Amino acid sequence: MTLTKNQFKEDFIKKLISKRGKSIKDATLWDKYSAFGSLIRDYIAENWVKTNEKYISNEKKQVYYFSMEFLMGKLLENNLINLGIKEICEEGLKDFGIDLSEIEKIENDPGLGNGGLGRLAACFLDSMASLGIPGHGSGIRYKYGLFEQKIIDGYQVEFPDKWLQCENIWEIKKPSKSVEVRFGGNVRIIEENNKLKFIHENYESILAVPYDTPILGYENNKVNTLRLWSAEGIKKEFDYEYFNKGEYTKAFENKYSVESISHVLYPNDSYDKGRLLRLKQEYFFVSAGVQSIVRLFKKLGKPINKFNEYIAIHINDTHPALAIPELMRILIDEEGIGWDEAWKITKNTISYTNHTIMSEALEKWNIDVFKSLLPRIFMIIEEINERFCKYLWDNKYTGDFDKISKMAVIADGQIRMANLAIVGSHSINGVAKLHTEILKKQELKDFYDIYPNKFNNKTNGISHRRWLLKSNPKLSNLITETIGSKWINFPEQLMNLIQYKQDSSFQEKIYDIKQYNKNKLANMINEKYSINIDPNSIFDIQAKRIHEYKRQKLNVLHIMHLYNRLIENPDLDIVPRTFIFAGKAAPGYYIAKQTIKLINTLADKINNDKRIKDKLKVIFIENYGVTLAELMIPAANVSEQIATTTKEASGTGNMKFMMNGAITIATFDGANIEIADAVGEDNIIIFGLKDKEIFELYKNRLYKSIDIYNEDIRIKTVVDQLVNRFFPVKNDEFSVIYDSLLKYNDEFFVLKDFDAYVGAQQKIDKLYRSRFKWLEMSIANIANSGKFSSDKTIHQYATEIWDVGSILDYY
Ligand SMILES: *Cc1c(COP(=O)(O)O)cnc(C)c1O
């Protein structure tokens, strides 16, 4: 937008008065933030309305991205950049003696997601808006996002994330667009004009109230919408009947139990517990979302059988898979169309992304629980299941009960959400090439055999505007000075940097910027934890959810091994290293939480041991989230992507680090394979078991971790140190970790990959000694990272799955 500094200053003073009732000199920092934020939202509003009008008037298809999680990060700076007014505002505020970066600190980071899946949804929104694709988000406005993590005495302690306690300047509540969502009750079937009618009665109604947040495109005046639903009681603030009977607390009960639906985000990543409240949450936002889409569609005045020509609904994992029976319900019960036509419309509307092959993450619902909570939806799923099983019987698997019960949507007393999502959609995509191949050839082979055309790959991506332009301004400026600014819209142009990879003056600028970002992180660590880290050491970072499959344990055992070597020989020639960890563990995941305790215990020991002459430091930074990631990732020299091969479907952290010039040490898994492919094997350190070897080991069951432990003295030493008083903790503090490696035969092949990992780390040490070589690698990584922009991913979703176009001229 066009804005002069004087206009901005005038607007800002007015806003401060109208909204906070204060002049500049009386205003607190919070007043200034609140006024500034609302002013920016005002600036956005006009384009928001215009964009929506354009979407309606040009009658183009729109896509709705349904996701339980949106890990957006702070929006203020992002919005200023996308509006193209960051400098103007910065200077205008400076005239008032206000530091923009201080204002930005006030904003809460909305943690409405656990990790990669939620962050992917946020990157996709960014890319859809920037590409001019009519694409919106639909999710839940959790009152409490993911818990805040504090480390106390080395342990993770969880605190509620009260992100809404102060005003959320971006959202607009739209009570007039509320919809009713029904739970419980029973279904009465009647016959009317020779047709069966399904009457849902005795249900409990909950009001779903939408809060809309604008999603800005980059300097293109387009504004999409993230619509998050909040649950409210439908009838009354409290129940007068109980109140009059003198049952004071009971009078409020309904209100609280209803609102609890959108209270809190489940803190498990890649793990499903099958909880009733979670099922309520899923149906709640899906029903609200689908109802509001149907209502909007009907305003277009098109016949309902053209629904899928105007609407695409994408489901991010199976969490929103009830969109399938919900759309069926609306089409049949409310629009009065027959099953076959409704099924065709539904399948053509919905597409599904599979995020994992790990069985503990697969959603299944007990049918008794499901039936009583969602009786009509259950009937529809039963019908879907019966027709699907009949189809299998008639067409391919006559008499093959085993096969059919394996593929059924309902079996063994459970509803299988993945099977429902596959049967009820027209597209199933994996999130990296290897992952999609595993789906086709193994995990979902039976489905691939009957629906080969439904399966496709869409390798994940990241917003280069968030993860480079915004979070690494110095590097962004250097890139723009060097190759111009077109990369911001066309990230593959980053490739033009490749010609400078051996240019020593460019290399030195890259070096200085990395050093600047490392200093910034080091200062934060020093301020917060009073630990001095050497900015000249290698910053080696593993930042992601704490999970056994991600193998933080492997990293830890290697550090213990290095430490042992240094104690043995304090003059050992290694490049000083700072190992930095961050990540949250699910509150009920004991071994993951003990891994955090182990990292902190090791950190205490190493950081205070004078004998090793500061060659090694270990830091755990608490409360990983988007804001912390934006500080850590630009400061990394080494990116740890060491999950057990086949377990990390794609990963997106890997892409962020690469884009910021870190060298990746990785297993040949997920998107790491594609990163290796892009940068070439000289510019990444790959180690460890390959997918075929992993599957072989699972199959032949020949792996015995105890043998490796007995044969390799390095391994025996570090594993024993977990339980032999090497650490000043109670005897059994780390026995759960010790047991996982030996007694339970090391399910994630930590010991099996140990030797290869040590070798890979030695390579890093050696490469870092050649500044020229290291910087050349670093530049090659930045240059090749444009392929992993979510702009590219979204372009593929739009053309190959959704069939939606851009409203911009140049796409
Ligand atoms: C990108 C991101 C993730 C995902 O990281 P992986 O290494 O792919 O697991 C998790 N959390 C946050 C805050 C992120 O920004």
The ligand as an SDF file (V2000), in Angstrom:
LIG
                    3D

 15 15  0  0  0  0  0  0  0  0999 V2000
    9.2870  -25.9680   11.5850 C   0  0  0  0  0  0  0  0  0  0  0  0
    8.8720  -26.1610   12.9780 C   0  0  0  0  0  0  0  0  0  0  0  0
    8.6810  -27.4450   13.4720 C   0  0  0  0  0  0  0  0  0  0  0  0
    8.9350  -28.6910   12.6550 C   0  0  0  0  0  0  0  0  0  0  0  0
   10.2760  -29.0590   12.7870 O   0  0  0  0  0  0  0  0  0  0  0  0
   10.7780  -30.5290   12.3510 P   0  0  0  0  0  0  0  0  0  0  0  0
   12.2530  -30.4430   12.5230 O   0  0  0  0  0  0  0  0  0  0  0  0
   10.3850  -30.6920   10.9110 O   0  0  0  0  0  0  0  0  0  0  0  0
   10.1370  -31.4890   13.2510 O   0  0  0  0  0  0  0  0  0  0  0  0
    8.2910  -27.5940   14.7880 C   0  0  0  0  0  0  0  0  0  0  0  0
    8.0820  -26.5240   15.5730 N   0  0  0  0  0  0  0  0  0  0  0  0
    8.2630  -25.2700   15.1270 C   0  0  0  0  0  0  0  0  0  0  0  0
    8.0330  -24.1250   16.0480 C   0  0  0  0  0  0  0  0  0  0  0  0
    8.6590  -25.0380   13.8170 C   0  0  0  0  0  0  0  0  0  0  0  0
    8.8280  -23.7920   13.3850 O   0  0  0  0  0  0  0  0  0  0  0  0
  1  2  1  0
  2  3  1  0
  2 14  2  0
  3  4  1  0
  3 10  2  0
  4  5  1  0
  5  6  1  0
  6  7  2  0
  6  8  1  0
  6  9  1  0
 10 11  1  0
 11 12  2  0
 12 13  1  0
 12 14  1  0
 14 15  1  0
M  END
$$$$
